[in-house]
Amino acid sequence: QVQLVESGGGLVQAGGSLILSCAASGSTFSINSMCWYRQAPGKQRELVATIGGTGSTDYAESVKSRFTISRDNAKNTVIVYLQMNSLKTEDTAVYYCSAYSDYTFAEYWGQGTQVTVAS
């Protein structure tokens, strides 16, 4: 089992920056890829950014050049970050962290953190 806890959300003005963190605990040795998703009111959850076990990254077109995903693999935990710059009102959403386990073949989810971008 993997537990994920996100933090760092909040209210920011358009054009501003935020950094989200997601700390994994439990069977972190089994984690391969980690992702950030977001879900805006009335919309489906969408994949924002992915980072693989080797550090390879991928981004949704809507956030390329503005968002950066990174990860820190420590002994008993893995932390994934999402640096968000040049924020737009359309970035407003609940942001969720996920982790895929090569051991259980399951995807685990955090509880989400609200990001609100004001105009």
C-alpha positions in Angstrom: 0.0 0.0 0.0 1.0 3.6 -0.7 -0.3 6.6 1.0 -0.2 10.0 -0.6 -0.6 13.4 1.0 -0.7 16.6 -1.0 0.0 20.1 0.2 0.7 23.6 -1.1 -2.6 24.6 -2.7 -4.2 27.9 -2.1 -5.4 31.2 -3.6 -3.1 33.0 -6.0 -3.5 35.9 -8.5 -3.3 35.2 -12.2 0.4 35.3 -13.3 1.5 34.1 -9.9 3.2 30.9 -8.9 2.5 28.0 -6.5 4.4 24.8 -5.7 2.5 21.7 -4.8 4.0 18.8 -2.9 2.9 15.2 -2.6 4.6 13.0 0.0 4.3 9.2 -0.4 4.7 6.7 2.4 4.2 3.0 2.8 5.5 0.7 0.1 7.4 3.5 -1.7 10.0 1.1 -3.0 7.4 -0.1 -5.4 6.5 3.3 -6.9 7.3 3.8 -10.5 5.6 6.7 -12.2 3.9 9.5 -10.3 1.4 12.0 -11.7 -0.4 15.2 -11.1 -4.0 15.3 -12.2 -6.6 18.1 -11.8 -10.3 18.4 -11.8 -12.2 21.6 -12.3 -15.8 22.0 -11.3 -18.1 20.3 -13.8 -15.2 18.8 -15.8 -13.5 15.5 -16.0 -10.2 14.8 -14.2 -7.3 15.5 -16.5 -3.7 14.4 -16.5 -1.4 17.4 -16.0 2.1 16.0 -15.6 3.9 12.7 -15.3 7.3 11.7 -14.0 8.7 8.2 -14.5 11.0 6.2 -12.2 14.0 7.4 -14.2 12.9 11.0 -14.1 11.4 11.3 -17.6 8.6 13.8 -17.7 5.5 14.6 -19.8 3.0 17.4 -19.7 -0.4 18.3 -20.9 -0.2 20.8 -23.7 -2.1 23.4 -21.6 0.7 23.5 -19.0 3.8 23.0 -21.0 6.5 25.6 -20.3 4.6 26.8 -17.3 4.5 23.7 -15.0 7.5 21.6 -13.9 7.2 18.2 -12.2 10.0 16.8 -10.2 10.6 14.1 -7.6 12.8 13.4 -4.6 13.5 9.8 -3.8 14.5 9.5 -0.2 15.1 6.3 1.8 11.6 5.7 3.1 9.6 8.3 1.1 9.1 9.8 -2.3 8.1 13.4 -2.7 6.8 14.7 -6.0 6.5 18.4 -6.7 4.6 20.5 -9.2 6.0 24.0 -9.7 3.3 26.1 -11.3 4.2 29.4 -12.9 2.3 32.0 -14.9 -0.9 30.7 -13.5 -4.2 31.3 -15.3 -7.7 31.3 -14.0 -8.3 28.2 -16.0 -5.8 26.4 -13.9 -8.3 26.6 -11.0 -9.0 23.0 -9.9 -8.5 20.4 -7.3 -5.1 18.9 -7.9 -4.5 15.2 -7.2 -1.3 13.3 -6.9 -1.1 9.7 -8.0 1.5 6.9 -7.8 1.7 3.7 -9.7 3.0 0.7 -8.0 5.0 -2.0 -9.9 4.4 -4.3 -7.0 0.6 -4.2 -6.6 -0.1 -2.9 -10.2 -2.4 -0.4 -8.6 -2.6 3.4 -8.8 -2.9 5.2 -5.5 -4.4 8.7 -5.0 -4.1 11.5 -2.6 -7.0 13.5 -1.2 -6.4 16.5 -3.4 -5.5 20.1 -2.8 -7.5 23.1 -4.1 -5.8 25.6 -6.3 -7.7 28.8 -7.0 -6.4 31.4 -9.5 -8.1 34.8 -9.2 -8.2 37.2 -12.1 
